[in-house]
Amino acid sequence: MTDPKMPSRRALRLLMIMAVSIAVIWVIVFVGENISHSRIKMEQERTGGGVPRPH
Protein backbone atom coordinates (compact mmCIF):
# COMPACT_ATOMS: atom_id res chain seq x y z
CA MET A 1 0.00 0.00 0.00
CA THR A 2 1.19 3.47 -0.78
CA ASP A 3 1.17 6.18 1.84
CA PRO A 4 -1.91 8.38 1.21
CA LYS A 5 0.00 11.47 2.39
CA MET A 6 2.60 11.05 -0.38
CA PRO A 7 1.66 12.25 -3.86
CA SER A 8 1.72 9.65 -6.62
CA ARG A 9 4.70 9.20 -8.93
CA ARG A 10 2.66 10.57 -11.84
CA ALA A 11 1.76 13.71 -9.89
CA LEU A 12 5.40 14.23 -8.91
CA ARG A 13 6.52 13.76 -12.51
CA LEU A 14 3.87 16.22 -13.72
CA LEU A 15 4.98 18.76 -11.11
CA MET A 16 8.62 18.35 -12.15
CA ILE A 17 7.78 18.77 -15.84
CA MET A 18 5.74 21.91 -15.10
CA ALA A 19 8.48 23.37 -12.92
CA VAL A 20 11.18 22.67 -15.52
CA SER A 21 9.10 24.10 -18.38
CA ILE A 22 8.33 27.28 -16.42
CA ALA A 23 12.02 27.64 -15.54
CA VAL A 24 13.02 27.17 -19.20
CA ILE A 25 10.49 29.76 -20.39
CA TRP A 26 11.66 32.21 -17.68
CA VAL A 27 15.30 31.74 -18.65
CA ILE A 28 14.52 32.26 -22.35
CA VAL A 29 12.59 35.47 -21.59
CA PHE A 30 15.31 36.73 -19.22
CA VAL A 31 18.17 36.00 -21.64
CA GLY A 32 16.19 37.47 -24.54
CA GLU A 33 15.62 40.71 -22.64
CA ASN A 34 19.30 40.89 -21.70
CA ILE A 35 20.37 40.38 -25.32
CA SER A 36 17.98 43.05 -26.61
CA HIS A 37 19.05 45.53 -23.92
CA SER A 38 22.73 44.93 -24.59
CA ARG A 39 22.14 45.34 -28.35
CA ILE A 40 20.34 48.65 -27.78
CA LYS A 41 23.12 49.80 -25.46
CA MET A 42 25.82 48.81 -27.97
CA GLU A 43 23.94 50.62 -30.75
CA GLN A 44 23.63 53.78 -28.65
CA GLU A 45 27.32 53.70 -27.72
CA ARG A 46 28.27 53.12 -31.36
CA THR A 47 26.11 55.99 -32.64
CA GLY A 48 27.00 58.34 -29.78
CA GLY A 49 23.83 58.43 -27.70
CA GLY A 50 21.27 56.96 -30.07
CA VAL A 51 21.39 59.70 -32.74
CA PRO A 52 22.83 58.36 -36.00
CA ARG A 53 25.74 60.47 -37.19
CA PRO A 54 26.18 61.21 -40.89
CA HIS A 55 29.21 59.43 -42.33
Backbone hydrogen bonds in HBPLUS format (Angstrom, degrees):
<---DONOR---> <-ACCEPTOR-->    atom                        ^
c    i                          cat <-CA-CA->   ^        H-A-AA   ^      H-
h    n   atom  resd res      DA  || num        DHA   H-A  angle D-A-AA Bond
n    s   type  num  typ     dist DA aas  dist angle  dist       angle   num
A0006-MET N   A0003-ASP O   3.08 MM   3  5.54 145.6  2.20 112.1 121.3     1
A0012-LEU N   A0008-SER O   2.98 MM   4  6.31 160.3  2.02 152.3 157.9     2
A0013-ARG N   A0009-ARG O   2.88 MM   4  6.08 158.9  1.92 148.2 154.2     3
A0014-LEU N   A0010-ARG O   2.88 MM   4  6.08 158.8  1.92 148.5 154.4     4
A0015-LEU N   A0011-ALA O   2.89 MM   4  6.12 159.7  1.94 148.9 154.4     5
A0016-MET N   A0012-LEU O   2.91 MM   4  6.15 159.8  1.95 149.9 155.4     6
A0017-ILE N   A0013-ARG O   2.89 MM   4  6.15 161.6  1.93 151.8 156.7     7
A0018-MET N   A0014-LEU O   2.91 MM   4  6.14 163.0  1.94 151.6 156.2     8
A0019-ALA N   A0015-LEU O   2.87 MM   4  6.06 163.5  1.90 152.2 157.0     9
A0020-VAL N   A0016-MET O   2.87 MM   4  6.05 164.4  1.90 153.1 157.4    10
A0021-SER N   A0017-ILE O   2.91 MM   4  6.05 162.7  1.94 149.8 154.9    11
A0022-ILE N   A0018-MET O   2.94 MM   4  6.11 161.2  1.98 151.2 156.2    12
A0023-ALA N   A0019-ALA O   2.96 MM   4  6.13 158.7  2.01 146.3 152.6    13
A0024-VAL N   A0020-VAL O   2.86 MM   4  6.10 157.1  1.91 150.8 157.1    14
A0025-ILE N   A0021-SER O   2.97 MM   4  6.17 166.1  1.98 150.2 153.6    15
A0026-TRP N   A0022-ILE O   2.91 MM   4  6.08 161.7  1.94 149.7 155.1    16
A0027-VAL N   A0023-ALA O   2.90 MM   4  6.11 159.0  1.95 149.5 155.0    17
A0028-ILE N   A0024-VAL O   2.93 MM   4  6.17 161.9  1.97 152.9 157.8    18
A0029-VAL N   A0025-ILE O   2.95 MM   4  6.20 163.9  1.98 153.6 157.5    19
A0030-PHE N   A0026-TRP O   2.86 MM   4  6.01 165.7  1.88 151.5 156.0    20
A0031-VAL N   A0027-VAL O   2.84 MM   4  5.94 172.1  1.85 156.1 158.3    21
A0032-GLY N   A0028-ILE O   2.89 MM   4  5.89 156.6  1.94 143.9 151.5    22
A0033-GLU N   A0029-VAL O   2.94 MM   4  6.15 156.2  1.99 149.8 155.4    23
A0034-ASN N   A0030-PHE O   3.02 MM   4  6.28 159.5  2.06 148.0 153.9    24
A0035-ILE N   A0031-VAL O   2.90 MM   4  6.13 159.2  1.94 152.6 157.8    25
A0036-SER N   A0032-GLY O   3.01 MM   4  6.21 165.3  2.03 148.9 152.7    26
A0037-HIS N   A0033-GLU O   2.88 MM   4  6.04 160.9  1.91 151.9 157.5    27
A0038-SER N   A0034-ASN O   2.91 MM   4  6.04 160.4  1.94 148.5 154.1    28
A0039-ARG N   A0035-ILE O   2.90 MM   4  6.07 151.1  1.99 147.5 155.7    29
A0040-ILE N   A0036-SER O   2.99 MM   4  6.19 160.3  2.03 147.4 152.2    30
A0041-LYS N   A0037-HIS O   2.90 MM   4  6.10 162.3  1.94 149.5 154.8    31
A0042-MET N   A0038-SER O   2.86 MM   4  6.00 160.2  1.90 145.3 150.8    32
A0043-GLU N   A0039-ARG O   2.90 MM   4  6.08 158.3  1.95 148.1 154.3    33
A0044-GLN N   A0040-ILE O   2.89 MM   4  6.15 156.2  1.94 150.4 156.8    34
A0045-GLU N   A0041-LYS O   2.91 MM   4  6.16 160.4  1.95 151.5 157.0    35
A0046-ARG N   A0042-MET O   2.85 MM   4  6.00 153.1  1.92 146.3 154.3    36
A0047-THR N   A0043-GLU O   2.93 MM   4  6.09 151.9  2.01 145.6 152.5    37
A0048-GLY N   A0044-GLN O   2.90 MM   4  5.78 110.7  2.39 136.8 152.0    38
A0049-GLY N   A0044-GLN O   2.70 MM   5  4.75 158.0  1.74 141.7 144.7    39
